């Protein structure tokens, strides 16, 4: 029963399982855990490198340089937005009408 609890099998499922089925579930669960650990290795390696630079550098890198996706984007003014829309319109072959 302890093995069933560790691999996430409910009591009712455990009662209906044969010992062979329980062992198959436990092997599949073990493989899943090992696969998850393999998927986390690059993340751990990256974090270790980042921690190393923060510990040994005189100044820690800025948040924006480390995580460029998390940086806040500056808001556009109305004129900048209009210029961007006109550029995209021209890029996609649209015509412009001056009002």
DOMARLO-457347 format. One record per residue: residue number from 0; residue in three letters; y, z negated, x negated of N, C-alpha, C in turn. Coordinates in Angstrom, 3 decimals. Last residue first. Example, Ala and Ser with C-alpha at 12.3 -4.5 7.8 and 13.67 -1.06 7.14 Angstrom:
2
+-----+------+----------+----------+----------+----------+----------+----------+----------+----------+----------+
!  nr ! rest !     n.py !     n.pz !     n.px !    ca.py !    ca.pz !    ca.px !     c.py !     c.pz !     c.px !
+-----+------+----------+----------+----------+----------+----------+----------+----------+----------+----------+
!   1 !  SER !   -2.250 !   -7.080 !  -12.850 !   -1.060 !   -7.140 !  -13.670 !    0.030 !   -7.870 !  -12.900 !
!   0 !  ALA !   -5.690 !   -7.800 !  -13.190 !   -4.500 !   -7.800 !  -12.300 !   -3.300 !   -7.800 !  -13.200 !
+-----+------+----------+----------+----------+----------+----------+----------+----------+----------+----------+
This chain:
99
+-----+------+----------+----------+----------+----------+----------+----------+----------+----------+----------+
!  nr ! rest !     n.py !     n.pz !     n.px !    ca.py !    ca.pz !    ca.px !     c.py !     c.pz !     c.px !
+-----+------+----------+----------+----------+----------+----------+----------+----------+----------+----------+
!  98 !  UNK !   62.549 !   43.828 !    5.629 !   63.212 !   43.469 !    6.887 !   64.695 !   43.260 !    6.663 !
!  97 !  UNK !   60.503 !   46.288 !    4.268 !   61.612 !   45.364 !    4.029 !   62.314 !   45.091 !    5.347 !
!  96 !  UNK !   57.167 !   46.577 !    4.058 !   58.297 !   46.895 !    4.929 !   59.366 !   45.843 !    4.713 !
!  95 !  UNK !   54.642 !   47.952 !    2.113 !   55.634 !   46.897 !    2.292 !   56.743 !   47.425 !    3.186 !
!  94 !  UNK !   51.103 !   48.494 !    2.452 !   52.480 !   48.992 !    2.354 !   53.447 !   47.854 !    2.656 !
!  93 !  UNK !   48.281 !   47.759 !    0.272 !   49.048 !   47.656 !    1.521 !   50.448 !   48.224 !    1.340 !
!  92 !  UNK !   46.573 !   47.653 !   -1.883 !   46.967 !   48.945 !   -1.341 !   47.722 !   48.893 !   -0.033 !
!  91 !  UNK !   46.044 !   45.300 !   -3.128 !   45.039 !   45.785 !   -2.197 !   45.455 !   47.057 !   -1.470 !
!  90 !  UNK !   48.393 !   44.981 !   -4.594 !   47.118 !   45.111 !   -5.293 !   46.041 !   45.701 !   -4.389 !
!  89 !  UNK !   50.281 !   44.571 !   -2.596 !   50.370 !   45.777 !   -3.423 !   49.044 !   46.046 !   -4.133 !
!  88 !  UNK !   49.386 !   42.098 !   -1.693 !   49.462 !   43.216 !   -0.764 !   49.492 !   44.541 !   -1.533 !
!  87 !  UNK !   49.751 !   40.565 !   -3.995 !   48.397 !   40.783 !   -3.479 !   48.358 !   41.963 !   -2.518 !
!  86 !  UNK !   52.557 !   40.684 !   -4.163 !   51.738 !   41.183 !   -5.260 !   50.314 !   41.464 !   -4.792 !
!  85 !  UNK !   53.305 !   39.462 !   -1.736 !   53.682 !   40.848 !   -1.994 !   52.830 !   41.450 !   -3.106 !
!  84 !  UNK !   52.269 !   36.895 !   -2.206 !   51.758 !   37.698 !   -1.090 !   52.087 !   39.173 !   -1.292 !
!  83 !  UNK !   53.884 !   36.119 !   -4.362 !   52.431 !   36.207 !   -4.528 !   51.811 !   37.064 !   -3.430 !
!  82 !  UNK !   56.398 !   36.108 !   -3.150 !   56.153 !   37.004 !   -4.274 !   54.651 !   37.182 !   -4.500 !
!  81 !  UNK !   55.981 !   34.070 !   -1.284 !   56.274 !   35.417 !   -0.815 !   56.019 !   36.434 !   -1.931 !
!  80 !  UNK !   55.604 !   31.903 !   -3.027 !   54.525 !   32.296 !   -2.142 !   54.740 !   33.724 !   -1.633 !
!  79 !  UNK !   58.114 !   31.766 !   -4.223 !   56.933 !   32.035 !   -5.045 !   55.767 !   32.513 !   -4.187 !
!  78 !  UNK !   59.696 !   31.155 !   -1.987 !   59.934 !   32.398 !   -2.712 !   58.721 !   32.772 !   -3.573 !
!  77 !  UNK !   58.713 !   28.646 !   -1.236 !   58.602 !   29.772 !   -0.307 !   58.775 !   31.101 !   -1.029 !
!  76 !  UNK !   56.868 !   27.230 !   -3.997 !   58.049 !   27.320 !   -3.140 !   57.857 !   28.523 !   -2.228 !
!  75 !  UNK !   53.662 !   25.716 !   -4.204 !   54.562 !   26.851 !   -4.384 !   55.790 !   26.693 !   -3.501 !
!  74 !  UNK !   52.484 !   22.779 !   -5.825 !   52.816 !   23.494 !   -4.598 !   53.823 !   24.596 !   -4.901 !
!  73 !  UNK !   50.010 !   22.653 !   -8.331 !   51.403 !   22.518 !   -7.954 !   51.666 !   23.334 !   -6.695 !
!  72 !  UNK !   46.920 !   21.027 !   -7.918 !   47.661 !   22.264 !   -8.078 !   49.095 !   22.042 !   -7.614 !
!  71 !  UNK !   45.368 !   18.497 !   -9.750 !   46.129 !   18.898 !   -8.567 !   46.909 !   20.159 !   -8.871 !
!  70 !  UNK !   42.166 !   18.778 !  -11.187 !   43.614 !   18.695 !  -11.340 !   44.304 !   19.153 !  -10.059 !
!  69 !  UNK !   39.497 !   19.185 !  -11.008 !   40.031 !   18.030 !  -10.311 !   41.545 !   17.913 !  -10.396 !
!  68 !  UNK !   38.955 !   21.299 !  -12.662 !   38.849 !   21.507 !  -11.216 !   39.480 !   20.366 !  -10.431 !
!  67 !  UNK !   39.176 !   20.276 !  -15.263 !   40.201 !   21.186 !  -14.767 !   40.124 !   21.430 !  -13.268 !
!  66 !  UNK !   38.643 !   17.608 !  -16.803 !   38.167 !   18.062 !  -15.498 !   39.187 !   19.006 !  -14.883 !
!  65 !  UNK !   39.991 !   17.531 !  -19.253 !   38.561 !   17.253 !  -19.195 !   37.949 !   17.805 !  -17.910 !
!  64 !  UNK !   42.619 !   18.119 !  -18.671 !   41.945 !   18.928 !  -19.679 !   40.435 !   18.719 !  -19.654 !
!  63 !  UNK !   43.221 !   16.192 !  -16.732 !   43.272 !   17.606 !  -16.365 !   42.559 !   18.485 !  -17.386 !
!  62 !  UNK !   43.106 !   13.828 !  -18.198 !   42.138 !   14.051 !  -17.121 !   42.063 !   15.531 !  -16.767 !
!  61 !  UNK !   43.538 !   14.249 !  -21.739 !   44.049 !   14.069 !  -20.381 !   42.968 !   14.394 !  -19.360 !
!  60 !  UNK !   41.669 !   12.437 !  -24.210 !   42.157 !   13.673 !  -23.617 !   42.619 !   13.433 !  -22.185 !
!  59 !  UNK !   42.975 !    9.516 !  -25.843 !   41.971 !   10.128 !  -24.976 !   42.525 !   11.427 !  -24.401 !
!  58 !  UNK !   43.924 !    9.339 !  -29.172 !   44.348 !    9.398 !  -27.777 !   43.255 !   10.082 !  -26.977 !
!  57 !  UNK !   42.344 !    9.177 !  -31.399 !   43.481 !    8.266 !  -31.296 !   43.988 !    8.204 !  -29.862 !
!  56 !  UNK !   38.772 !    9.177 !  -30.879 !   40.066 !    9.856 !  -30.943 !   41.185 !    8.828 !  -30.841 !
!  55 !  UNK !   36.496 !    7.689 !  -30.474 !   36.916 !    7.931 !  -31.835 !   38.249 !    8.651 !  -31.951 !
!  54 !  UNK !   36.242 !    7.464 !  -27.650 !   36.136 !    6.276 !  -28.496 !   36.757 !    6.532 !  -29.863 !
!  53 !  UNK !   36.482 !   10.038 !  -26.677 !   37.420 !    9.011 !  -26.216 !   37.395 !    7.782 !  -27.110 !
!  52 !  UNK !   34.371 !   11.353 !  -27.872 !   35.737 !   11.769 !  -28.186 !   36.750 !   10.721 !  -27.755 !
!  51 !  UNK !   32.221 !    9.919 !  -26.735 !   32.433 !    9.928 !  -28.175 !   33.857 !   10.321 !  -28.525 !
!  50 !  UNK !   32.463 !   10.605 !  -24.055 !   32.667 !    9.211 !  -24.453 !   32.946 !    9.122 !  -25.947 !
!  49 !  UNK !   31.789 !   13.321 !  -24.292 !   33.107 !   12.926 !  -23.795 !   33.426 !   11.481 !  -24.194 !
!  48 !  UNK !   29.138 !   13.166 !  -25.148 !   30.155 !   13.822 !  -25.973 !   31.554 !   13.433 !  -25.568 !
!  47 !  UNK !   28.025 !   11.870 !  -22.933 !   27.966 !   11.226 !  -24.248 !   29.004 !   11.843 !  -25.185 !
!  46 !  UNK !   28.423 !   13.778 !  -20.937 !   29.118 !   12.491 !  -20.855 !   29.124 !   11.771 !  -22.196 !
!  45 !  UNK !   26.655 !   15.741 !  -21.878 !   28.090 !   16.020 !  -21.763 !   28.894 !   14.731 !  -21.709 !
!  44 !  UNK !   24.215 !   14.382 !  -21.637 !   24.662 !   14.864 !  -22.942 !   26.166 !   15.129 !  -22.938 !
!  43 !  UNK !   24.109 !   13.974 !  -18.887 !   24.147 !   12.819 !  -19.776 !   24.663 !   13.226 !  -21.152 !
!  42 !  UNK !   23.946 !   16.648 !  -18.054 !   25.067 !   15.811 !  -17.623 !   25.223 !   14.600 !  -18.535 !
!  41 !  UNK !   21.497 !   17.469 !  -19.155 !   22.759 !   18.085 !  -19.604 !   23.986 !   17.258 !  -19.227 !
!  40 !  UNK !   19.703 !   15.579 !  -17.735 !   19.893 !   15.568 !  -19.186 !   21.174 !   16.251 !  -19.641 !
!  39 !  UNK !   19.225 !   15.922 !  -15.051 !   20.320 !   15.033 !  -15.433 !   20.613 !   15.048 !  -16.928 !
!  38 !  UNK !   16.976 !   17.483 !  -14.894 !   18.231 !   18.045 !  -14.392 !   19.430 !   17.204 !  -14.818 !
!  37 !  UNK !   15.038 !   15.726 !  -15.810 !   15.367 !   16.904 !  -16.617 !   16.694 !   17.517 !  -16.190 !
!  36 !  UNK !   14.988 !   13.964 !  -13.636 !   15.426 !   13.472 !  -14.948 !   15.808 !   14.640 !  -15.856 !
!  35 !  UNK !   13.947 !   15.636 !  -11.677 !   15.297 !   15.087 !  -11.513 !   15.848 !   14.593 !  -12.843 !
!  34 !  UNK !   11.405 !   16.046 !  -12.767 !   12.317 !   17.179 !  -12.622 !   13.763 !   16.708 !  -12.459 !
!  33 !  UNK !   10.378 !   13.433 !  -12.540 !   10.538 !   14.037 !  -13.865 !   11.490 !   15.233 !  -13.821 !
!  32 !  UNK !   10.363 !   13.175 !   -9.751 !   11.158 !   12.253 !  -10.562 !   11.404 !   12.835 !  -11.949 !
!  31 !  UNK !    8.533 !   15.211 !   -9.109 !    9.914 !   15.267 !   -8.613 !   10.824 !   14.368 !   -9.437 !
!  30 !  UNK !    6.218 !   14.239 !  -10.299 !    6.799 !   15.494 !  -10.773 !    8.249 !   15.634 !  -10.334 !
!  29 !  UNK !    5.854 !   11.957 !   -8.676 !    6.080 !   11.815 !  -10.122 !    6.719 !   13.077 !  -10.696 !
!  28 !  UNK !    5.359 !   13.159 !   -6.207 !    6.529 !   12.299 !   -6.363 !    6.876 !   12.130 !   -7.844 !
!  27 !  UNK !    2.954 !   14.445 !   -6.780 !    4.126 !   15.246 !   -6.409 !    5.405 !   14.429 !   -6.580 !
!  26 !  UNK !    1.352 !   12.204 !   -7.245 !    1.581 !   13.176 !   -8.316 !    2.813 !   14.030 !   -8.030 !
!  25 !  UNK !    1.432 !   11.002 !   -4.709 !    1.978 !   10.271 !   -5.856 !    2.224 !   11.218 !   -7.029 !
!  24 !  UNK !    0.196 !   12.949 !   -3.148 !    1.589 !   12.575 !   -2.875 !    2.207 !   11.885 !   -4.088 !
!  23 !  UNK !   -2.343 !   12.853 !   -4.302 !   -1.565 !   14.093 !   -4.359 !   -0.085 !   13.818 !   -4.116 !
!  22 !  UNK !   -3.080 !   10.243 !   -3.647 !   -2.917 !   10.591 !   -5.053 !   -2.125 !   11.893 !   -5.206 !
!  21 !  UNK !   -3.236 !   10.515 !   -0.862 !   -2.286 !    9.571 !   -1.450 !   -2.043 !    9.884 !   -2.915 !
!  20 !  UNK !   -5.335 !   12.331 !   -0.643 !   -3.991 !   12.719 !   -0.198 !   -2.927 !   11.809 !   -0.797 !
!  19 !  UNK !   -7.430 !   10.690 !   -1.613 !   -7.057 !   11.924 !   -2.322 !   -5.650 !   12.375 !   -1.935 !
!  18 !  UNK !   -7.596 !    8.672 !    0.321 !   -7.182 !    8.335 !   -1.055 !   -6.757 !    9.572 !   -1.850 !
!  17 !  UNK !   -6.065 !    9.953 !    3.329 !   -7.249 !    9.677 !    2.515 !   -6.758 !    9.288 !    1.119 !
!  16 !  UNK !   -3.829 !    8.566 !    5.769 !   -4.129 !    9.331 !    4.561 !   -5.474 !    8.952 !    3.964 !
!  15 !  UNK !   -3.110 !    6.931 !    7.838 !   -3.802 !    8.176 !    8.188 !   -4.219 !    8.989 !    6.970 !
!  14 !  UNK !   -1.750 !    4.873 !    6.629 !   -2.991 !    4.543 !    7.322 !   -3.800 !    5.792 !    7.653 !
!  13 !  UNK !    0.507 !    6.234 !    5.706 !   -0.442 !    5.701 !    4.742 !   -1.786 !    5.403 !    5.394 !
!  12 !  UNK !    1.876 !    6.732 !    8.067 !    1.355 !    7.857 !    7.291 !    0.281 !    7.387 !    6.321 !
!  11 !  UNK !    2.507 !    4.085 !    8.752 !    1.656 !    4.879 !    9.647 !    1.085 !    6.103 !    8.932 !
!  10 !  UNK !    4.146 !    3.336 !    6.593 !    2.873 !    2.638 !    6.829 !    1.950 !    3.455 !    7.721 !
!   9 !  UNK !    5.474 !    6.160 !    4.748 !    5.536 !    5.094 !    5.751 !    4.153 !    4.487 !    5.969 !
!   8 !  UNK !    6.138 !    6.702 !    1.380 !    5.239 !    7.008 !    2.489 !    5.297 !    5.843 !    3.478 !
!   7 !  UNK !    7.546 !    6.400 !   -1.013 !    8.265 !    6.670 !    0.226 !    7.396 !    7.083 !    1.393 !
!   6 !  UNK !    6.403 !    5.544 !   -3.304 !    6.627 !    6.985 !   -3.189 !    7.242 !    7.373 !   -1.848 !
!   5 !  UNK !    6.237 !    2.773 !   -2.914 !    7.011 !    3.313 !   -4.035 !    7.319 !    4.789 !   -3.877 !
!   4 !  UNK !    4.506 !    2.564 !   -0.743 !    5.892 !    2.126 !   -0.595 !    6.768 !    2.701 !   -1.704 !
!   3 !  UNK !    2.157 !    3.477 !   -1.909 !    2.735 !    4.212 !   -0.786 !    4.199 !    3.832 !   -0.594 !
!   2 !  UNK !    1.707 !    1.453 !   -3.776 !    1.950 !    2.816 !   -4.231 !    2.612 !    3.635 !   -3.130 !
!   1 !  UNK !    1.192 !   -0.680 !   -2.029 !    2.352 !   -0.739 !   -2.904 !    2.714 !    0.659 !   -3.419 !
!   0 !  UNK !   -1.194 !    0.000 !   -0.827 !    0.000 !    0.000 !    0.000 !    1.258 !    0.000 !   -0.871 !
+-----+------+----------+----------+----------+----------+----------+----------+----------+----------+----------+
